[in-house]
Amino acid sequence: PLYSSAASDVYKRQNDNEGKLLPERFTVLAYPNPFNPTVNIDYSLPNQELVNLSIINLLGQNVKTLVNDLQAPGNYSFKWDGKDLNGVNLQSGIYFAVVSRESGYDIVKITYLK
């Protein structure tokens, strides 16, 4: 798991019989970084929100959208394989994973090495 259940400042108890832990705040992590051939992008969403996860190049261009959906609170994990929206392998370099949501946005710098 991305986070330990002992991290009480990150999780809150869900009000149901299952007793699942839900995140209390938004967090995002990309690993391994640098990466080749894939990078994992994990985030924790404390509230239901419309989420967009896109990969942006140094010119500010969107090269791939991984998520554009309304998501329930919870933990999410996505992989990016270094390819653009047409399935073409991109060049080595610096990219940004941008997680935009109704409550704000976070940017993680990721480095693609071939």
C-alpha positions as CSV (number, residue, x, y, z in Angstrom):
1,P,0.0,0.0,0.0
2,L,1.0,3.6,-0.6
3,Y,0.4,4.7,3.0
4,S,0.5,2.9,6.3
5,S,-2.8,2.7,8.2
6,A,-0.9,4.0,11.2
7,A,-0.6,7.4,9.6
8,S,-3.6,8.9,11.3
9,D,-2.9,12.4,9.9
10,V,-3.4,11.0,6.3
11,Y,-6.5,8.8,6.8
12,K,-10.0,9.1,8.4
13,R,-12.4,6.3,9.1
14,Q,-15.2,5.9,6.7
15,N,-18.7,6.0,8.3
16,D,-19.8,2.5,7.3
17,N,-19.6,-1.0,8.6
18,E,-16.5,-1.9,6.6
19,G,-14.3,0.4,8.6
20,K,-12.2,1.4,5.5
21,L,-9.7,4.2,5.9
22,L,-10.1,7.2,3.6
23,P,-7.5,9.9,3.0
24,E,-7.9,13.1,5.0
25,R,-5.9,15.2,2.5
26,F,-4.7,15.0,-1.1
27,T,-1.3,13.5,-1.7
28,V,0.4,12.5,-4.9
29,L,3.6,10.5,-5.7
30,A,5.4,9.4,-8.9
31,Y,7.8,6.5,-8.8
32,P,10.3,5.4,-9.9
33,N,11.7,8.7,-10.8
34,P,13.6,8.8,-13.2
35,F,11.7,6.1,-15.0
36,N,12.0,3.6,-17.9
37,P,9.8,2.2,-19.3
38,T,6.9,3.1,-17.0
39,V,6.1,5.4,-14.1
40,N,3.5,4.9,-11.4
41,I,1.4,7.9,-10.4
42,D,-0.5,7.4,-7.2
43,Y,-2.7,9.9,-5.4
44,S,-5.1,9.9,-2.5
45,L,-8.4,11.8,-2.9
46,P,-10.2,12.8,0.3
47,N,-13.5,13.9,-1.3
48,Q,-15.4,13.1,-4.4
49,E,-14.2,15.4,-7.2
50,L,-13.8,15.7,-10.9
51,V,-10.1,14.7,-11.5
52,N,-7.9,15.3,-14.5
53,L,-4.4,13.6,-14.6
54,S,-2.4,14.7,-17.6
55,I,1.2,14.5,-18.7
56,I,2.6,17.8,-19.8
57,N,5.9,18.4,-21.7
58,L,8.3,21.3,-21.1
59,L,6.5,23.4,-23.7
60,G,3.3,23.2,-21.7
61,Q,1.7,20.8,-24.2
62,N,-0.6,18.0,-23.0
63,V,1.0,14.8,-24.4
64,K,-1.3,12.3,-22.6
65,T,-4.4,12.4,-20.5
66,L,-4.6,9.4,-18.1
67,V,-7.7,10.4,-16.2
68,N,-10.6,12.8,-16.7
69,D,-13.4,11.6,-14.5
70,L,-15.5,12.1,-11.4
71,Q,-13.8,10.0,-8.7
72,A,-15.0,8.9,-5.2
73,P,-12.7,9.4,-2.2
74,G,-9.9,6.8,-2.1
75,N,-6.5,5.9,-3.3
76,Y,-5.7,5.7,-7.0
77,S,-2.8,4.4,-9.1
78,F,-2.1,4.9,-12.8
79,K,0.8,3.9,-15.0
80,W,2.3,6.0,-17.8
81,D,4.4,4.2,-20.4
82,G,6.2,7.2,-22.0
83,K,3.9,7.3,-25.0
84,D,1.8,10.2,-26.2
85,L,-2.0,10.2,-27.0
86,N,-1.3,8.5,-30.4
87,G,0.8,5.7,-28.9
88,V,4.1,7.2,-30.1
89,N,7.1,6.8,-27.8
90,L,8.3,10.2,-26.5
91,Q,11.8,11.4,-26.2
92,S,13.8,11.2,-23.0
93,G,13.4,14.3,-20.9
94,I,11.5,16.1,-18.2
95,Y,7.7,15.9,-18.1
96,F,5.1,16.9,-15.5
97,A,2.2,14.9,-14.1
98,V,-0.5,17.4,-13.4
99,V,-3.4,16.3,-11.2
100,S,-6.2,18.9,-11.4
101,R,-9.3,18.7,-9.4
102,E,-12.0,21.0,-8.1
103,S,-10.2,21.8,-4.9
104,G,-6.8,22.6,-6.6
105,Y,-4.0,21.1,-8.5
106,D,-0.6,19.4,-7.9
107,I,2.4,19.0,-10.2
108,V,5.0,16.3,-10.0
109,K,8.2,16.6,-12.2
110,I,9.1,13.2,-13.7
111,T,12.1,12.3,-15.8
112,Y,11.9,9.8,-18.6
113,L,15.3,8.1,-19.4
114,K,15.7,5.7,-22.3
